[in-house]
Amino acid sequence: MENIHQILEVIEHSTKNYVLATIIHVEGTAYLKEGTMMLIQENGLQVGVLSPGCLESDLAIRAKQVFKNGKSLTITYDMSDKTDISWGQGAGCNGVIFILLELLDHRLKENMLHIKKSLDQDIPILHIKILTADLKLLNNLYYLFEGNTFFTPQSGVQKSESNLIYTHVFLPKPRLIIFGAGPDVKPLVSLAALSGFSITLCDWRGELCNYNHFPSANQLIVGFPKETIIKLNLTPQDYVVIMTHHFQRDQEILSTLIHQDLRYLGILGPRVRTEKLLNRTSIPLFLRSPIGLTIGAKGPQEIAISIVAELIQCLRTPLLQNEFELDK
Amino acid sequence: MENIHQILEVIEHSTKNYVLATIIHVEGTAYLKEGTMMLIQENGLQVGVLSPGCLESDLAIRAKQVFKNGKSLTITYDMSDKTDISWGQGAGCNGVIFILLELLDHRLKENMLHIKKSLDQDIPILHIKILTADLKLLNNLYYLFEGNTFFTPQSGVQKSESNLIYTHVFLPKPRLIIFGAGPDVKPLVSLAALSGFSITLCDWRGELCNYNHFPSANQLIVGFPKETIIKLNLTPQDYVVIMTHHFQRDQEILSTLIHQDLRYLGILGPRVRTEKLLNRTSIPLFLRSPIGLTIGAKGPQEIAISIVAELIQCLRTPLLQNEFELDK
C-alpha cells in the first residue's frame, strides 16, 4: 500500500499522539520521493517508511523535540557525504533529503481526516505548504483537485520570491474490480489490497462473496453480471479482472466490458478459452489474456503475484505520447 | 505457498480428523496438476484448493463416506462434458480429473509427519502409490529421494502390468536468503513466505534482525557478512537477495557471492551503484541488477512484488507460461 493510505487509517483509528514526517525535497537520488510520509509515536514506534533504515532512529530523537514544544521542524540529511557515518553509511543514496516534522495536533488531524474522506470518495486533494526560505513552515493549504485530471504536478518544492512552495497531490486508491469470488480469488484480494488497491468484488454466489472470505475487500456486490455491471459505474481509470471460472458468466461479462474504456482488463484462463469466449481467433491487444506477467505461475498464490505485478506495471507506466502532443 | 507445506503444518498442529484428497491423474487441461493435495474436515471445511470452486462441495459429500467407512476412494470428475452442469459449468477446463480420498488415520498421519520432517531438513521425498486397474489404493510407499536433484519425475499415474503406479516428489521449500533487515525488507519476507519460500535473514544489527520484526522468517543469523556467509552453507539451489543499503557491507557480501554458484542472486539499488560496488562497468548477466521484474515499482511493497515475481519466474523456469494457461 502507498504509505499514505495506511497512515490515514492509523490517524483515523488511533488515540495516540503522533508527529507527522514528510519528505518535502530531495537533491540527488533517494530511496523514497517527495511526498512520502511517516508517523512517529512518542515512544519512537513508527508507521510507514522514509528510508531503508538509515534515518529512522535519528528521526525518533528529533520527533521528541516536536512533541515537547509543538513546533514544526525541517531536518536536512546529507547522504551524499561519503565520510558521513551516521546517515548514508555508504548507502549509495547519494542525495540530500529534507524532512518536515509536524505535531499531529487537533487541527492537522482534522485536515488529514478531511483528506481521507475525500480520497474515500475518489476525489484527489492538492496540498500546498508555504515555507520560509530557511524551511520554516508557514501554512498548510488543501484543495479539492479539480484540474485537468490528465496532469498531476510533480511533488516537491519550488521557489517563489522569498518563499518555498511545497506541492503534493494525494491520489485516491485505484479501484480493482474482480468478477468471481472462488477460493483462488482470496490471495489476489489480499495482495492487491496490501498493494494499495481498493477492491470491489462481484459474484452471483452470496455464499462465496462475503466479508468472511474477503475481509480486506472494500465493496461486495452480489448479483448476476448484468445487474452488477450497472451498479459499478465503470470509468477509464478502473482495473478489472474476470475470473468466475464459469464459461457463460465470463462470456456475459466480457461481451459487455470489451466495449468499455478501462485502464486494465484481464481474464483468467488459457488464450484458446478466451478466443472461444469471444467467438473469434484474434484477441484485442488491450485485453490481457493470458492474464498476469509471464512468470510461470503455479497455483492461486503465484497467479495472484503475476496479476498484481501486472496491475502495478500498468499503474506505473506513463502513457506514451507523440512529441507535439506533450505539454512540457 | 504450495498447498503441501500449508497442509503439513495443519496436520502437525491440528487434532481434528481429516480426509486427504490428492489429484492423481488429469486428462486434458485442469486448473491444478497431479500431486496437488487438500484436507477436508468432517464439517466440510477445507484446507488448500483443488479446483477453482467447481468440485469442493461435492468433495465434501464424498469425504463423509470415507469418514464413515474408513476406506479410500477414487472419484472421477469429467469436466469436458459440455452438457455437464455440475462440474465444469462451462469452466473451460476441458479435462477429466481423478481424485483419491484417504482417511488421515494414525498411520497416514505418521507418514505425513515424516515427510514434513524430511522436507524441513531439506531432503526431498519420493512418494509412490500402487493402485489397481480400477483405481483402488493398495499401497503407499515413501523414499528419501537421493537421485539427481536436477531431475524430478513428473507427478502422475503410469500403467505397470495390471497395476497403476502413482508417483510424486515432495520438494522442500526453496530457501531465500536475504541480507539486510531494514523496514523495507518486511513486505518482502512476508510475501516470499506466503509464496512458499523458506526465509533466512542475515544482518549485523540485532535490534532489526529479530522475530518481532520478521515473524514469518524461518531462520535469523545476526552477524557481519563474513561470519554469516560461512554459517549459510550456500548451495546452487539457493536464492539470495542483498539489500542492506550499506555500501561497504553490500560490497563485502557481493564480492564473496559473485563467485558462488547460486540459483538466483539479486541486489537492490540502481545499476550504477552495483557497478561501483563491483568496481567495474560490466555487471555479470547472472546478477540481477536492478533487482526485480521491471514494473516501475514504487515503495517497499511494490518492490517486494517485483522481486517475488522474479523469484517465481526463476523457480518456474524453463516452463514459461502460467499453469492454467497451458494446454497439456
HADDOCK unambig.tbl for C-alpha pairs under 7 A between the chains (distance, minus, plus):
assign (segid A and resid 1 and name CA) (segid B and resid 301 and name CA) 6.45 0.50 0.50
assign (segid A and resid 32 and name CA) (segid B and resid 299 and name CA) 6.75 0.50 0.50
assign (segid A and resid 49 and name CA) (segid B and resid 183 and name CA) 6.79 0.50 0.50
assign (segid A and resid 52 and name CA) (segid B and resid 182 and name CA) 5.78 0.50 0.50
assign (segid A and resid 52 and name CA) (segid B and resid 183 and name CA) 6.21 0.50 0.50
assign (segid A and resid 52 and name CA) (segid B and resid 184 and name CA) 5.86 0.50 0.50
assign (segid A and resid 52 and name CA) (segid B and resid 245 and name CA) 6.73 0.50 0.50
assign (segid A and resid 53 and name CA) (segid B and resid 182 and name CA) 5.16 0.50 0.50
assign (segid A and resid 53 and name CA) (segid B and resid 183 and name CA) 6.15 0.50 0.50
assign (segid A and resid 89 and name CA) (segid B and resid 246 and name CA) 5.74 0.50 0.50
assign (segid A and resid 89 and name CA) (segid B and resid 247 and name CA) 6.80 0.50 0.50
assign (segid A and resid 90 and name CA) (segid B and resid 246 and name CA) 5.44 0.50 0.50
assign (segid A and resid 90 and name CA) (segid B and resid 247 and name CA) 4.36 0.50 0.50
assign (segid A and resid 90 and name CA) (segid B and resid 248 and name CA) 6.63 0.50 0.50
assign (segid A and resid 91 and name CA) (segid B and resid 245 and name CA) 4.70 0.50 0.50
assign (segid A and resid 91 and name CA) (segid B and resid 246 and name CA) 4.41 0.50 0.50
assign (segid A and resid 91 and name CA) (segid B and resid 247 and name CA) 4.91 0.50 0.50
assign (segid A and resid 92 and name CA) (segid B and resid 247 and name CA) 6.11 0.50 0.50
assign (segid A and resid 92 and name CA) (segid B and resid 273 and name CA) 6.33 0.50 0.50
assign (segid A and resid 182 and name CA) (segid B and resid 52 and name CA) 5.96 0.50 0.50
assign (segid A and resid 182 and name CA) (segid B and resid 53 and name CA) 5.42 0.50 0.50
assign (segid A and resid 183 and name CA) (segid B and resid 49 and name CA) 6.98 0.50 0.50
assign (segid A and resid 183 and name CA) (segid B and resid 52 and name CA) 6.30 0.50 0.50
assign (segid A and resid 183 and name CA) (segid B and resid 53 and name CA) 6.29 0.50 0.50
assign (segid A and resid 184 and name CA) (segid B and resid 52 and name CA) 5.96 0.50 0.50
assign (segid A and resid 195 and name CA) (segid B and resid 301 and name CA) 6.27 0.50 0.50
assign (segid A and resid 195 and name CA) (segid B and resid 302 and name CA) 6.61 0.50 0.50
assign (segid A and resid 245 and name CA) (segid B and resid 52 and name CA) 6.80 0.50 0.50
assign (segid A and resid 245 and name CA) (segid B and resid 91 and name CA) 4.82 0.50 0.50
assign (segid A and resid 246 and name CA) (segid B and resid 89 and name CA) 5.87 0.50 0.50
assign (segid A and resid 246 and name CA) (segid B and resid 90 and name CA) 5.56 0.50 0.50
assign (segid A and resid 246 and name CA) (segid B and resid 91 and name CA) 4.55 0.50 0.50
assign (segid A and resid 247 and name CA) (segid B and resid 89 and name CA) 6.83 0.50 0.50
assign (segid A and resid 247 and name CA) (segid B and resid 90 and name CA) 4.41 0.50 0.50
assign (segid A and resid 247 and name CA) (segid B and resid 91 and name CA) 4.97 0.50 0.50
assign (segid A and resid 247 and name CA) (segid B and resid 92 and name CA) 6.23 0.50 0.50
assign (segid A and resid 248 and name CA) (segid B and resid 90 and name CA) 6.69 0.50 0.50
assign (segid A and resid 269 and name CA) (segid B and resid 324 and name CA) 6.02 0.50 0.50
assign (segid A and resid 269 and name CA) (segid B and resid 325 and name CA) 5.47 0.50 0.50
assign (segid A and resid 270 and name CA) (segid B and resid 324 and name CA) 6.38 0.50 0.50
assign (segid A and resid 270 and name CA) (segid B and resid 325 and name CA) 3.79 0.50 0.50
assign (segid A and resid 270 and name CA) (segid B and resid 326 and name CA) 6.35 0.50 0.50
assign (segid A and resid 271 and name CA) (segid B and resid 325 and name CA) 6.81 0.50 0.50
assign (segid A and resid 273 and name CA) (segid B and resid 92 and name CA) 6.28 0.50 0.50
assign (segid A and resid 290 and name CA) (segid B and resid 325 and name CA) 6.42 0.50 0.50
assign (segid A and resid 294 and name CA) (segid B and resid 320 and name CA) 6.47 0.50 0.50
assign (segid A and resid 294 and name CA) (segid B and resid 321 and name CA) 5.86 0.50 0.50
assign (segid A and resid 294 and name CA) (segid B and resid 322 and name CA) 6.43 0.50 0.50
assign (segid A and resid 295 and name CA) (segid B and resid 309 and name CA) 6.73 0.50 0.50
assign (segid A and resid 295 and name CA) (segid B and resid 312 and name CA) 6.36 0.50 0.50
assign (segid A and resid 295 and name CA) (segid B and resid 313 and name CA) 4.12 0.50 0.50
assign (segid A and resid 295 and name CA) (segid B and resid 320 and name CA) 6.09 0.50 0.50
assign (segid A and resid 295 and name CA) (segid B and resid 321 and name CA) 6.62 0.50 0.50
assign (segid A and resid 295 and name CA) (segid B and resid 322 and name CA) 6.67 0.50 0.50
assign (segid A and resid 296 and name CA) (segid B and resid 313 and name CA) 5.84 0.50 0.50
assign (segid A and resid 296 and name CA) (segid B and resid 316 and name CA) 5.37 0.50 0.50
assign (segid A and resid 296 and name CA) (segid B and resid 317 and name CA) 6.94 0.50 0.50
assign (segid A and resid 296 and name CA) (segid B and resid 319 and name CA) 5.95 0.50 0.50
assign (segid A and resid 296 and name CA) (segid B and resid 320 and name CA) 4.58 0.50 0.50
assign (segid A and resid 296 and name CA) (segid B and resid 321 and name CA) 4.43 0.50 0.50
assign (segid A and resid 296 and name CA) (segid B and resid 322 and name CA) 4.34 0.50 0.50
assign (segid A and resid 296 and name CA) (segid B and resid 323 and name CA) 6.39 0.50 0.50
assign (segid A and resid 297 and name CA) (segid B and resid 312 and name CA) 6.93 0.50 0.50
assign (segid A and resid 297 and name CA) (segid B and resid 322 and name CA) 4.63 0.50 0.50
assign (segid A and resid 297 and name CA) (segid B and resid 323 and name CA) 5.97 0.50 0.50
assign (segid A and resid 298 and name CA) (segid B and resid 322 and name CA) 6.41 0.50 0.50
assign (segid A and resid 298 and name CA) (segid B and resid 323 and name CA) 5.21 0.50 0.50
assign (segid A and resid 299 and name CA) (segid B and resid 32 and name CA) 6.75 0.50 0.50
assign (segid A and resid 301 and name CA) (segid B and resid 1 and name CA) 6.52 0.50 0.50
assign (segid A and resid 301 and name CA) (segid B and resid 195 and name CA) 6.27 0.50 0.50
assign (segid A and resid 302 and name CA) (segid B and resid 195 and name CA) 6.62 0.50 0.50
assign (segid A and resid 305 and name CA) (segid B and resid 305 and name CA) 6.83 0.50 0.50
assign (segid A and resid 305 and name CA) (segid B and resid 309 and name CA) 6.23 0.50 0.50
assign (segid A and resid 306 and name CA) (segid B and resid 309 and name CA) 6.35 0.50 0.50
assign (segid A and resid 309 and name CA) (segid B and resid 295 and name CA) 6.76 0.50 0.50
assign (segid A and resid 309 and name CA) (segid B and resid 305 and name CA) 6.24 0.50 0.50
assign (segid A and resid 309 and name CA) (segid B and resid 306 and name CA) 6.37 0.50 0.50
assign (segid A and resid 312 and name CA) (segid B and resid 295 and name CA) 6.36 0.50 0.50
assign (segid A and resid 312 and name CA) (segid B and resid 297 and name CA) 6.93 0.50 0.50
assign (segid A and resid 313 and name CA) (segid B and resid 295 and name CA) 4.13 0.50 0.50
assign (segid A and resid 313 and name CA) (segid B and resid 296 and name CA) 5.86 0.50 0.50
assign (segid A and resid 316 and name CA) (segid B and resid 296 and name CA) 5.39 0.50 0.50
assign (segid A and resid 317 and name CA) (segid B and resid 296 and name CA) 6.80 0.50 0.50
